[in-house]
Amino acid sequence: MSTTQDLVVAIKRELKAAQMTYADLARSLGLAESSVKRMLARGDMPLARIDAICRALRIDFADLARRVADSQPLLRELTQEQEQAVVRDRKLLLVAINVLSQWTLEQIVATYRITEAECIGYLAQLDRIGIIELRPLNRYRLQVAKTFRWRPHGPVMQFFREEVVLDYYAGGFDGPAEGLLLVHGSISRALAPAFLERLQRVAQDFAQQHQTDQKLPAGELEGYTLLLAMREWEFGQFTQLRR
């Protein structure tokens, strides 16, 4: 949601872009130039006044608000409390994961036992959290950065460790385009970050391909989960055998 201060900052940008002076704006509003300067300097005014300024600038209020929203920094991580709220409701967690994969409301409702009204409610919750910006006709825009991740030791990752990991690894990884690689070795500490960067690029390529392929018919798509990891580690039972 855009704050009044954010809208005022955007108005100042629009004034500059339109090459309109404070005196020009004051005449359009029927106010003294000093009043306009004071009003914009405070960064706080009624929405009705902002709407009048938009008319003077010949821009739509909704368009101004959208520009403000588009300029906001993208979310990189949720708070502990927000993750607890998400993981507390399994359906909300499901919808959150689906929107991160850019599913539409129609796809979610057609695939899972979630009513349209329920799904709209969950989308509204994700809007309040800041993961998406809910738009007309129940469309949405993701508000998360490409580097967004669940907190490493937060509620969502704890849920995945306890409930999901064994389910994921229970598969044989022997189907079409499936595979499981486990490689162990000792390498230079200086080179280790370079390998991690390569893994991150693979993850970004996968995410980008997902976005690109959303244009394809649903029958040509299949859901895959790519899991990449790298850490300094030795199996605990092996560590116990060390001298």
LOKOLKOL-710044 format. One record per residue (C-alpha): residue number from 1; x, y, z; residue in one letter. Coordinates in steps of 0.25 Angstrom, whole numbers, padded with zeros to 4 digits. Each point is the difference from the previous one (the first is absolute). Layout:
N
resi NUM | u X | v Y | w Z | resn A .
...
END
This chain:
243
resi 1 | u 0000 | v 0000 | w 0000 | resn M .
resi 2 | u 0005 | v 0014 | w -0003 | resn S .
resi 3 | u 0001 | v 0010 | w 0011 | resn T .
resi 4 | u -0003 | v 0014 | w -0001 | resn T .
resi 5 | u 0014 | v 0004 | w 0001 | resn Q .
resi 6 | u 0004 | v -0009 | w -0012 | resn D .
resi 7 | u -0011 | v 0006 | w -0008 | resn L .
resi 8 | u 0005 | v 0014 | w 0003 | resn V .
resi 9 | u 0014 | v -0004 | w -0004 | resn V .
resi 10 | u -0006 | v -0006 | w -0013 | resn A .
resi 11 | u -0007 | v 0013 | w -0003 | resn I .
resi 12 | u 0013 | v 0008 | w 0001 | resn K .
resi 13 | u 0006 | v -0009 | w -0010 | resn R .
resi 14 | u -0012 | v 0002 | w -0009 | resn E .
resi 15 | u 0001 | v 0015 | w 0001 | resn L .
resi 16 | u 0014 | v 0000 | w -0004 | resn K .
resi 17 | u -0003 | v -0009 | w -0012 | resn A .
resi 18 | u -0011 | v 0009 | w -0004 | resn A .
resi 19 | u 0009 | v 0012 | w 0001 | resn Q .
resi 20 | u -0011 | v 0006 | w 0009 | resn M .
resi 21 | u 0004 | v 0010 | w 0011 | resn T .
resi 22 | u -0007 | v 0002 | w 0014 | resn Y .
resi 23 | u -0006 | v 0013 | w -0005 | resn A .
resi 24 | u -0006 | v -0008 | w -0012 | resn D .
resi 25 | u -0006 | v -0010 | w 0010 | resn L .
resi 26 | u -0005 | v 0010 | w 0009 | resn A .
resi 27 | u -0008 | v 0007 | w -0011 | resn R .
resi 28 | u -0006 | v -0013 | w -0004 | resn S .
resi 29 | u -0004 | v -0003 | w 0014 | resn L .
resi 30 | u -0005 | v 0014 | w 0004 | resn G .
resi 31 | u 0010 | v 0001 | w 0011 | resn L .
resi 32 | u 0012 | v 0009 | w 0003 | resn A .
resi 33 | u 0014 | v -0005 | w -0004 | resn E .
resi 34 | u 0005 | v 0001 | w 0014 | resn S .
resi 35 | u -0012 | v -0009 | w 0005 | resn S .
resi 36 | u 0004 | v -0011 | w -0011 | resn V .
resi 37 | u 0015 | v 0001 | w 0004 | resn K .
resi 38 | u -0004 | v -0002 | w 0014 | resn R .
resi 39 | u -0010 | v -0011 | w -0003 | resn M .
resi 40 | u 0011 | v -0008 | w -0008 | resn L .
resi 41 | u 0011 | v 0003 | w 0010 | resn A .
resi 42 | u -0008 | v -0007 | w 0011 | resn R .
resi 43 | u -0003 | v -0012 | w -0009 | resn G .
resi 44 | u -0013 | v -0002 | w 0006 | resn D .
resi 45 | u -0014 | v 0004 | w -0006 | resn M .
resi 46 | u -0014 | v -0005 | w -0001 | resn P .
resi 47 | u -0002 | v -0010 | w -0012 | resn L .
resi 48 | u -0010 | v 0009 | w -0006 | resn A .
resi 49 | u 0011 | v 0011 | w -0001 | resn R .
resi 50 | u 0009 | v -0011 | w -0007 | resn I .
resi 51 | u -0011 | v -0003 | w -0009 | resn D .
resi 52 | u -0002 | v 0015 | w -0004 | resn A .
resi 53 | u 0015 | v 0001 | w -0003 | resn I .
resi 54 | u -0001 | v -0013 | w -0008 | resn C .
resi 55 | u -0010 | v 0007 | w -0009 | resn R .
resi 56 | u 0008 | v 0012 | w -0001 | resn A .
resi 57 | u 0012 | v -0008 | w -0005 | resn L .
resi 58 | u -0010 | v -0008 | w -0009 | resn R .
resi 59 | u 0004 | v -0014 | w 0006 | resn I .
resi 60 | u -0009 | v -0010 | w 0006 | resn D .
resi 61 | u 0001 | v -0002 | w 0015 | resn F .
resi 62 | u 0000 | v -0015 | w -0002 | resn A .
resi 63 | u 0011 | v 0001 | w -0010 | resn D .
resi 64 | u 0008 | v 0009 | w 0010 | resn L .
resi 65 | u -0002 | v -0010 | w 0011 | resn A .
resi 66 | u 0004 | v -0012 | w -0009 | resn R .
resi 67 | u 0013 | v 0008 | w -0003 | resn R .
resi 68 | u 0003 | v 0002 | w 0015 | resn V .
resi 69 | u -0002 | v -0015 | w 0002 | resn A .
resi 70 | u 0009 | v -0004 | w -0011 | resn D .
resi 71 | u 0011 | v 0009 | w 0005 | resn S .
resi 72 | u -0001 | v -0007 | w 0014 | resn Q .
resi 73 | u 0012 | v -0009 | w 0004 | resn P .
resi 74 | u -0003 | v -0014 | w -0002 | resn L .
resi 75 | u -0002 | v -0010 | w 0011 | resn L .
resi 76 | u 0012 | v -0009 | w 0003 | resn R .
resi 77 | u -0004 | v -0007 | w 0013 | resn E .
resi 78 | u -0012 | v 0000 | w 0009 | resn L .
resi 79 | u 0000 | v 0002 | w 0015 | resn T .
resi 80 | u 0000 | v -0011 | w 0010 | resn Q .
resi 81 | u -0015 | v 0003 | w 0003 | resn E .
resi 82 | u -0004 | v 0001 | w -0015 | resn Q .
resi 83 | u 0006 | v -0014 | w -0002 | resn E .
resi 84 | u -0007 | v -0005 | w 0012 | resn Q .
resi 85 | u -0013 | v 0005 | w -0005 | resn A .
resi 86 | u 0002 | v -0006 | w -0014 | resn V .
resi 87 | u 0004 | v -0014 | w 0005 | resn V .
resi 88 | u -0011 | v 0000 | w 0010 | resn R .
resi 89 | u -0010 | v -0002 | w -0011 | resn D .
resi 90 | u 0003 | v -0011 | w -0010 | resn R .
resi 91 | u -0009 | v 0006 | w -0011 | resn K .
resi 92 | u 0007 | v 0014 | w 0002 | resn L .
resi 93 | u 0013 | v -0007 | w -0001 | resn L .
resi 94 | u -0004 | v -0007 | w -0013 | resn L .
resi 95 | u -0006 | v 0013 | w -0006 | resn V .
resi 96 | u 0013 | v 0007 | w 0004 | resn A .
resi 97 | u 0009 | v -0011 | w -0007 | resn I .
resi 98 | u -0010 | v 0001 | w -0012 | resn N .
resi 99 | u 0001 | v 0015 | w -0002 | resn V .
resi 100 | u 0015 | v -0001 | w 0001 | resn L .
resi 101 | u -0001 | v -0009 | w -0012 | resn S .
resi 102 | u -0009 | v 0010 | w -0006 | resn Q .
resi 103 | u -0013 | v -0009 | w -0001 | resn W .
resi 104 | u -0013 | v 0008 | w -0003 | resn T .
resi 105 | u -0012 | v -0001 | w 0010 | resn L .
resi 106 | u -0007 | v -0009 | w -0011 | resn E .
resi 107 | u 0012 | v -0010 | w 0000 | resn Q .
resi 108 | u 0000 | v -0001 | w 0015 | resn I .
resi 109 | u -0015 | v -0002 | w 0002 | resn V .
resi 110 | u 0000 | v -0010 | w -0012 | resn A .
resi 111 | u 0011 | v -0008 | w 0006 | resn T .
resi 112 | u -0002 | v 0000 | w 0015 | resn Y .
resi 113 | u -0012 | v -0002 | w 0009 | resn R .
resi 114 | u -0001 | v 0015 | w 0003 | resn I .
resi 115 | u -0012 | v 0008 | w -0004 | resn T .
resi 116 | u 0001 | v 0013 | w -0008 | resn E .
resi 117 | u -0004 | v 0008 | w 0013 | resn A .
resi 118 | u 0010 | v -0006 | w 0008 | resn E .
resi 119 | u 0011 | v 0002 | w -0010 | resn C .
resi 120 | u -0004 | v 0015 | w -0001 | resn I .
resi 121 | u 0001 | v 0001 | w 0015 | resn G .
resi 122 | u 0014 | v -0006 | w 0000 | resn Y .
resi 123 | u 0005 | v 0009 | w -0011 | resn L .
resi 124 | u -0005 | v 0012 | w 0008 | resn A .
resi 125 | u 0008 | v -0006 | w 0012 | resn Q .
resi 126 | u 0012 | v -0001 | w -0009 | resn L .
resi 127 | u -0002 | v 0014 | w -0005 | resn D .
resi 128 | u 0000 | v 0005 | w 0015 | resn R .
resi 129 | u 0013 | v -0007 | w 0003 | resn I .
resi 130 | u 0006 | v 0006 | w -0013 | resn G .
resi 131 | u 0003 | v -0012 | w -0008 | resn I .
resi 132 | u -0010 | v 0005 | w -0011 | resn I .
resi 133 | u -0007 | v 0012 | w -0004 | resn E .
resi 134 | u -0014 | v -0004 | w -0003 | resn L .
resi 135 | u -0006 | v 0006 | w -0012 | resn R .
resi 136 | u -0014 | v 0001 | w -0006 | resn P .
resi 137 | u -0007 | v -0013 | w -0005 | resn L .
resi 138 | u 0009 | v -0008 | w 0011 | resn N .
resi 139 | u 0012 | v 0002 | w -0008 | resn R .
resi 140 | u 0013 | v 0003 | w 0007 | resn Y .
resi 141 | u 0014 | v 0005 | w -0001 | resn R .
resi 142 | u 0012 | v -0007 | w 0007 | resn L .
resi 143 | u 0006 | v 0010 | w 0010 | resn Q .
resi 144 | u 0012 | v -0009 | w 0003 | resn V .
resi 145 | u 0014 | v 0001 | w -0005 | resn A .
resi 146 | u 0007 | v -0011 | w -0008 | resn K .
resi 147 | u 0009 | v -0002 | w 0013 | resn T .
resi 148 | u -0013 | v -0003 | w 0008 | resn F .
resi 149 | u 0002 | v -0012 | w 0009 | resn R .
resi 150 | u -0007 | v -0005 | w 0013 | resn W .
resi 151 | u 0008 | v 0002 | w 0013 | resn R .
resi 152 | u 0011 | v -0010 | w 0001 | resn P .
resi 153 | u -0004 | v -0004 | w 0014 | resn H .
resi 154 | u -0014 | v 0006 | w -0001 | resn G .
resi 155 | u -0014 | v -0007 | w 0002 | resn P .
resi 156 | u -0002 | v -0004 | w -0015 | resn V .
resi 157 | u 0014 | v -0006 | w -0002 | resn M .
resi 158 | u -0002 | v -0008 | w 0013 | resn Q .
resi 159 | u -0014 | v -0005 | w -0005 | resn F .
resi 160 | u 0007 | v -0005 | w -0013 | resn F .
resi 161 | u 0011 | v -0007 | w 0008 | resn R .
resi 162 | u -0010 | v -0007 | w 0009 | resn E .
resi 163 | u -0011 | v -0003 | w -0010 | resn E .
resi 164 | u 0005 | v 0001 | w -0014 | resn V .
resi 165 | u 0015 | v -0004 | w -0002 | resn V .
resi 166 | u -0003 | v -0015 | w 0003 | resn L .
resi 167 | u -0012 | v 0001 | w -0010 | resn D .
resi 168 | u 0009 | v 0006 | w -0011 | resn Y .
resi 169 | u 0011 | v -0010 | w 0002 | resn Y .
resi 170 | u -0009 | v -0012 | w 0000 | resn A .
resi 171 | u -0001 | v 0001 | w -0015 | resn G .
resi 172 | u 0009 | v -0009 | w -0009 | resn G .
resi 173 | u 0005 | v 0012 | w -0008 | resn F .
resi 174 | u 0000 | v -0009 | w -0012 | resn D .
resi 175 | u -0012 | v 0006 | w -0008 | resn G .
resi 176 | u 0002 | v 0008 | w -0013 | resn P .
resi 177 | u 0008 | v 0012 | w 0003 | resn A .
resi 178 | u 0003 | v -0004 | w 0014 | resn E .
resi 179 | u 0013 | v -0002 | w 0007 | resn G .
resi 180 | u 0007 | v 0000 | w 0014 | resn L .
resi 181 | u 0014 | v 0003 | w 0001 | resn L .
resi 182 | u 0008 | v 0000 | w 0013 | resn L .
resi 183 | u 0015 | v 0004 | w -0002 | resn V .
resi 184 | u 0010 | v 0001 | w 0012 | resn H .
resi 185 | u 0014 | v 0005 | w -0001 | resn G .
resi 186 | u 0010 | v 0010 | w 0006 | resn S .
resi 187 | u 0003 | v 0012 | w -0008 | resn I .
resi 188 | u 0007 | v 0014 | w 0003 | resn S .
resi 189 | u -0008 | v 0009 | w 0009 | resn R .
resi 190 | u 0003 | v 0011 | w -0010 | resn A .
resi 191 | u -0007 | v -0007 | w -0011 | resn L .
resi 192 | u -0012 | v -0005 | w 0008 | resn A .
resi 193 | u -0008 | v 0013 | w -0002 | resn P .
resi 194 | u 0002 | v -0001 | w -0015 | resn A .
resi 195 | u -0008 | v -0013 | w 0000 | resn F .
resi 196 | u -0011 | v 0006 | w 0009 | resn L .
resi 197 | u -0001 | v 0011 | w -0011 | resn E .
resi 198 | u -0002 | v -0010 | w -0011 | resn R .
resi 199 | u -0011 | v -0007 | w 0008 | resn L .
resi 200 | u -0007 | v 0013 | w 0002 | resn Q .
resi 201 | u 0001 | v 0003 | w -0015 | resn R .
resi 202 | u -0006 | v -0014 | w -0003 | resn V .
resi 203 | u -0012 | v 0003 | w 0010 | resn A .
resi 204 | u -0002 | v 0014 | w -0007 | resn Q .
resi 205 | u 0000 | v -0007 | w -0014 | resn D .
resi 206 | u -0010 | v -0010 | w 0005 | resn F .
resi 207 | u -0009 | v 0012 | w 0006 | resn A .
resi 208 | u 0001 | v 0008 | w -0013 | resn Q .
resi 209 | u -0003 | v -0012 | w -0008 | resn Q .
resi 210 | u -0013 | v -0002 | w 0008 | resn H .
resi 211 | u -0004 | v 0014 | w -0003 | resn Q .
resi 212 | u 0002 | v -0001 | w -0014 | resn T .
resi 213 | u -0007 | v -0013 | w -0002 | resn D .
resi 214 | u -0013 | v 0005 | w 0007 | resn Q .
resi 215 | u -0004 | v 0004 | w -0015 | resn K .
resi 216 | u -0001 | v -0015 | w -0003 | resn L .
resi 217 | u -0013 | v -0008 | w 0000 | resn P .
resi 218 | u -0002 | v -0007 | w 0014 | resn A .
resi 219 | u 0001 | v -0013 | w -0007 | resn G .
resi 220 | u 0015 | v 0002 | w -0004 | resn E .
resi 221 | u 0004 | v 0004 | w 0015 | resn L .
resi 222 | u 0004 | v -0009 | w 0011 | resn E .
resi 223 | u 0004 | v 0004 | w 0014 | resn G .
resi 224 | u 0014 | v -0002 | w 0004 | resn Y .
resi 225 | u 0007 | v 0003 | w 0013 | resn T .
resi 226 | u 0015 | v 0004 | w -0001 | resn L .
resi 227 | u 0007 | v -0002 | w 0014 | resn L .
resi 228 | u 0015 | v 0005 | w 0000 | resn L .
resi 229 | u 0008 | v 0000 | w 0012 | resn A .
resi 230 | u 0015 | v 0002 | w 0004 | resn M .
resi 231 | u 0006 | v 0000 | w 0014 | resn R .
resi 232 | u 0012 | v -0004 | w 0008 | resn E .
resi 233 | u -0005 | v -0013 | w 0006 | resn W .
resi 234 | u 0003 | v -0014 | w 0005 | resn E .
resi 235 | u -0010 | v -0010 | w 0003 | resn F .
resi 236 | u -0001 | v 0000 | w 0015 | resn G .
resi 237 | u 0002 | v -0015 | w 0002 | resn Q .
resi 238 | u 0013 | v 0001 | w -0008 | resn F .
resi 239 | u 0004 | v 0011 | w 0009 | resn T .
resi 240 | u -0001 | v -0009 | w 0012 | resn Q .
resi 241 | u 0010 | v -0009 | w -0006 | resn L .
resi 242 | u 0011 | v 0010 | w -0002 | resn R .
resi 243 | u 0012 | v -0001 | w 0008 | resn R .
END
